[in-house]
Amino acid sequence: MNNAEPMQENQQYDRNQGHSRRYGGAAEGSGAQRAALVIHTIADIAALFLGLWILLYLLDANQANVFVEFVKNVADGLAWWSQDIFTMDTDGLRVLLNYGLPAVIYLLIGHGIASRVRRL
């Protein structure tokens, strides 16, 4: 149907007519969209755990608590490569930098890769 023609009486209106689908299950590249979303979400969750550990440490949370211990173990696993890059005398600043750096890097790399995947 030509866009300049009036609609016939019993014809249904399709508001997406003439527009490419950007999102949706049948759209081209939907696999790439899902993969990008997964990568983006994993990076966000990693940064969330690191940020949560920084917050719990700075607020002097009880490290014997099961939840705090779980968050610390996950953060340690995610930040194993950045431990002791910064060796300050102030414990709070040391934790902030040693766990904050990987959080920022995970966000930058994860979102960058997700952005590239979305363009596929």
Backbone as CSV, one residue per row, in Angstrom:
resi,resn,N_x,N_y,N_z,CA_x,CA_y,CA_z,C_x,C_y,C_z
1,MET,0.836,-1.161,0.000,0.000,0.000,0.000,0.886,1.230,0.000
2,ASN,0.565,2.179,-0.792,1.300,3.423,-0.887,0.886,4.326,0.267
3,ASN,1.821,5.030,0.866,1.508,5.884,2.007,0.599,7.053,1.634
4,ALA,0.581,7.444,0.351,-0.235,8.581,-0.062,-1.699,8.192,-0.267
5,GLU,-1.964,6.906,-0.391,-3.346,6.461,-0.622,-4.117,6.460,0.685
6,PRO,-5.398,6.817,0.650,-6.202,6.722,1.881,-6.421,5.264,2.236
7,MET,-6.674,5.004,3.483,-6.901,3.648,3.960,-8.273,3.159,3.533
8,GLN,-8.339,1.914,3.129,-9.626,1.351,2.779,-10.411,1.075,4.050
9,GLU,-11.696,0.936,3.902,-12.598,0.875,5.042,-12.297,-0.267,6.012
10,ASN,-12.070,-1.483,5.546,-11.885,-2.641,6.413,-10.427,-3.002,6.637
11,GLN,-9.539,-2.171,6.235,-8.115,-2.463,6.354,-7.619,-1.996,7.724
12,GLN,-6.806,-2.841,8.384,-6.273,-2.484,9.691,-5.071,-1.566,9.533
13,TYR,-4.927,-0.683,10.473,-3.816,0.268,10.475,-2.586,-0.390,11.085
14,ASP,-1.469,-0.294,10.412,-0.199,-0.817,10.914,0.728,0.360,11.130
15,ARG,0.914,0.746,12.388,1.726,1.925,12.655,3.209,1.695,12.381
16,ASN,3.635,0.449,12.268,5.030,0.145,11.963,5.290,0.035,10.473
17,GLN,4.286,0.268,9.671,4.431,0.140,8.222,5.449,1.160,7.732
18,GLY,6.386,0.695,6.964,7.397,1.569,6.407,8.578,1.823,7.331
19,HIS,8.510,1.314,8.533,9.599,1.495,9.487,10.238,0.145,9.761
20,SER,11.551,0.140,9.885,12.227,-1.111,10.226,12.072,-1.353,11.725
21,ARG,11.996,-2.590,12.112,11.884,-2.928,13.523,13.257,-2.829,14.149
22,ARG,13.311,-2.148,15.251,14.577,-2.045,15.962,14.663,-3.098,17.056
23,TYR,13.541,-3.357,17.681,13.503,-4.344,18.755,12.387,-5.333,18.466
24,GLY,12.504,-6.504,19.045,11.445,-7.494,18.880,12.026,-8.840,18.546
25,GLY,11.224,-9.865,18.728,11.703,-11.220,18.535,12.008,-11.568,17.100
26,ALA,11.256,-11.024,16.145,11.457,-11.405,14.755,12.369,-10.448,14.011
27,ALA,12.867,-9.440,14.667,13.710,-8.451,13.986,15.062,-9.058,13.645
28,GLU,15.658,-8.546,12.585,16.992,-9.011,12.230,17.959,-8.583,13.320
29,GLY,18.918,-9.442,13.625,19.914,-9.123,14.630,19.420,-9.282,16.056
30,SER,18.283,-9.907,16.264,17.778,-10.037,17.626,18.719,-10.887,18.482
31,GLY,19.417,-11.808,17.867,20.418,-12.587,18.608,21.551,-11.699,19.083
32,ALA,21.973,-10.775,18.240,23.013,-9.835,18.626,22.509,-8.913,19.732
33,GLN,21.233,-8.506,19.654,20.656,-7.660,20.698,20.642,-8.378,22.046
34,ARG,20.265,-9.645,22.017,20.241,-10.426,23.261,21.641,-10.638,23.813
35,ALA,22.585,-10.940,22.932,23.973,-11.128,23.372,24.520,-9.844,23.990
36,ALA,24.216,-8.711,23.367,24.669,-7.423,23.892,24.046,-7.160,25.266
37,LEU,22.779,-7.504,25.417,22.108,-7.311,26.697,22.738,-8.188,27.781
38,VAL,23.085,-9.409,27.440,23.727,-10.317,28.401,25.088,-9.759,28.821
39,ILE,25.886,-9.317,27.861,27.208,-8.755,28.162,27.070,-7.515,29.033
40,HIS,26.152,-6.653,28.659,25.891,-5.425,29.400,25.476,-5.738,30.838
41,THR,24.598,-6.711,31.010,24.099,-7.082,32.328,25.197,-7.699,33.187
42,ILE,26.025,-8.548,32.603,27.131,-9.169,33.362,28.094,-8.100,33.859
43,ALA,28.422,-7.135,33.007,29.317,-6.048,33.415,28.692,-5.233,34.549
44,ASP,27.393,-4.973,34.448,26.705,-4.210,35.493,26.685,-4.967,36.812
45,ILE,26.443,-6.269,36.755,26.405,-7.074,37.984,27.786,-7.132,38.629
46,ALA,28.824,-7.279,37.818,30.191,-7.292,38.359,30.501,-5.974,39.059
47,ALA,30.177,-4.866,38.410,30.424,-3.559,39.013,29.566,-3.356,40.261
48,LEU,28.358,-3.894,40.245,27.480,-3.786,41.404,28.081,-4.488,42.617
49,PHE,28.596,-5.694,42.436,29.211,-6.411,43.555,30.430,-5.660,44.077
50,LEU,31.249,-5.131,43.174,32.425,-4.392,43.614,32.030,-3.121,44.360
51,GLY,31.058,-2.415,43.824,30.584,-1.204,44.496,29.928,-1.500,45.834
52,LEU,29.186,-2.586,45.889,28.543,-2.979,47.137,29.585,-3.325,48.203
53,TRP,30.654,-4.004,47.802,31.700,-4.324,48.772,32.375,-3.046,49.276
54,ILE,32.629,-2.096,48.379,33.221,-0.820,48.803,32.312,-0.143,49.829
55,LEU,31.022,-0.104,49.526,30.065,0.530,50.421,30.010,-0.188,51.770
56,LEU,29.936,-1.511,51.750,29.886,-2.265,53.007,31.151,-2.056,53.828
57,TYR,32.292,-2.010,53.156,33.557,-1.803,53.881,33.617,-0.410,54.490
58,LEU,33.247,0.595,53.686,33.305,1.969,54.188,32.307,2.218,55.314
59,LEU,31.185,1.506,55.297,30.192,1.641,56.367,30.492,0.727,57.549
60,ASP,31.636,0.045,57.483,32.106,-0.823,58.562,31.098,-1.927,58.887
61,ALA,30.641,-2.608,57.843,29.695,-3.710,58.021,30.378,-4.879,58.727
62,ASN,29.594,-5.660,59.428,30.088,-6.818,60.152,30.580,-7.871,59.154
63,GLN,31.881,-8.074,59.078,32.451,-8.991,58.099,32.236,-10.459,58.472
64,ALA,31.702,-10.712,59.633,31.353,-12.081,60.010,29.964,-12.456,59.517
65,ASN,29.192,-11.468,59.042,27.858,-11.711,58.503,27.968,-12.492,57.198
66,VAL,27.050,-13.431,56.983,27.100,-14.301,55.807,26.975,-13.496,54.514
67,PHE,26.046,-12.541,54.465,25.855,-11.736,53.265,27.090,-10.895,52.960
68,VAL,27.643,-10.254,53.984,28.835,-9.414,53.796,30.006,-10.276,53.346
69,GLU,30.136,-11.448,53.924,31.210,-12.370,53.537,31.042,-12.824,52.081
70,PHE,29.802,-13.097,51.664,29.535,-13.489,50.279,29.911,-12.372,49.315
71,VAL,29.484,-11.152,49.619,29.807,-10.010,48.755,31.317,-9.809,48.685
72,LYS,32.008,-9.949,49.808,33.467,-9.786,49.829,34.143,-10.860,48.978
73,ASN,33.691,-12.112,49.084,34.284,-13.187,48.299,34.069,-12.981,46.800
74,VAL,32.874,-12.542,46.419,32.611,-12.275,45.004,33.478,-11.112,44.531
75,ALA,33.548,-10.045,45.329,34.368,-8.885,44.963,35.843,-9.262,44.869
76,ASP,36.316,-10.094,45.792,37.710,-10.550,45.727,37.974,-11.342,44.451
77,GLY,37.024,-12.182,44.069,37.179,-12.949,42.833,37.193,-12.065,41.598
78,LEU,36.389,-11.011,41.603,36.338,-10.104,40.457,37.540,-9.159,40.403
79,ALA,38.095,-8.844,41.563,39.186,-7.865,41.618,40.530,-8.502,41.947
80,TRP,40.678,-9.791,41.685,41.930,-10.471,42.033,43.123,-9.837,41.338
81,TRP,42.947,-9.360,40.146,44.052,-8.822,39.358,44.458,-7.414,39.791
82,SER,43.588,-6.743,40.540,43.899,-5.362,40.916,44.248,-5.210,42.392
83,GLN,44.359,-6.318,43.106,44.670,-6.228,44.524,46.066,-5.646,44.728
84,ASP,46.143,-4.720,45.616,47.399,-4.065,46.016,48.056,-3.268,44.896
85,ILE,47.275,-2.809,43.913,47.828,-1.837,42.963,48.097,-0.550,43.725
86,PHE,47.148,-0.176,44.566,47.284,1.018,45.384,47.517,0.577,46.825
87,THR,48.588,1.060,47.427,48.910,0.692,48.808,48.952,1.958,49.658
88,MET,47.791,2.400,50.080,47.680,3.578,50.933,47.678,3.157,52.395
89,ASP,47.979,4.122,53.240,47.889,3.858,54.676,46.438,3.832,55.136
90,THR,45.585,4.613,54.465,44.173,4.656,54.815,43.462,3.465,54.184
91,ASP,42.911,2.588,55.027,42.269,1.375,54.523,41.076,1.669,53.614
92,GLY,40.258,2.657,53.983,39.083,2.983,53.181,39.456,3.429,51.774
93,LEU,40.460,4.274,51.657,40.907,4.741,50.343,41.523,3.604,49.542
94,ARG,42.267,2.736,50.218,42.869,1.580,49.542,41.797,0.666,48.956
95,VAL,40.756,0.358,49.745,39.661,-0.491,49.273,38.916,0.206,48.137
96,LEU,38.655,1.489,48.287,37.959,2.239,47.251,38.703,2.177,45.923
97,LEU,39.989,2.375,45.940,40.769,2.367,44.697,40.985,0.952,44.147
98,ASN,41.307,0.004,45.012,41.595,-1.353,44.546,40.368,-2.104,44.052
99,TYR,39.190,-1.737,44.525,37.958,-2.367,44.044,37.198,-1.454,43.082
100,GLY,37.409,-0.152,43.201,36.745,0.788,42.305,37.311,0.751,40.900
101,LEU,38.619,0.579,40.782,39.259,0.504,39.463,38.694,-0.643,38.622
102,PRO,38.624,-1.872,39.141,38.040,-2.930,38.324,36.564,-2.701,38.012
103,ALA,35.828,-2.072,38.931,34.412,-1.789,38.662,34.287,-0.877,37.446
104,VAL,35.088,0.172,37.407,35.048,1.105,36.274,35.504,0.412,34.994
105,ILE,36.533,-0.399,35.086,37.044,-1.093,33.895,36.017,-2.098,33.378
106,TYR,35.374,-2.846,34.282,34.341,-3.789,33.838,33.193,-3.058,33.150
107,LEU,32.793,-1.922,33.696,31.718,-1.151,33.067,32.124,-0.651,31.684
108,LEU,33.322,-0.070,31.587,33.774,0.460,30.299,33.923,-0.635,29.244
109,ILE,34.576,-1.709,29.605,34.795,-2.797,28.649,33.485,-3.504,28.322
110,GLY,32.683,-3.810,29.332,31.414,-4.507,29.100,30.462,-3.704,28.247
111,HIS,30.318,-2.439,28.537,29.410,-1.595,27.754,29.967,-1.347,26.358
112,GLY,31.284,-1.240,26.253,31.899,-1.074,24.929,31.685,-2.292,24.041
113,ILE,31.898,-3.476,24.608,31.680,-4.711,23.832,30.203,-4.857,23.474
114,ALA,29.326,-4.560,24.408,27.885,-4.650,24.146,27.488,-3.695,23.021
115,SER,28.055,-2.525,23.025,27.755,-1.551,21.964,28.212,-2.061,20.609
116,ARG,29.368,-2.662,20.556,29.873,-3.233,19.287,29.010,-4.401,18.819
117,VAL,28.598,-5.239,19.745,27.762,-6.391,19.405,26.412,-5.940,18.876
118,ARG,25.857,-4.874,19.445,24.557,-4.364,18.987,24.619,-3.907,17.522
119,ARG,25.774,-3.450,17.097,25.908,-2.968,15.717,26.003,-4.080,14.697
120,LEU,26.164,-5.319,15.153,26.273,-6.458,14.222,24.992,-6.717,13.491
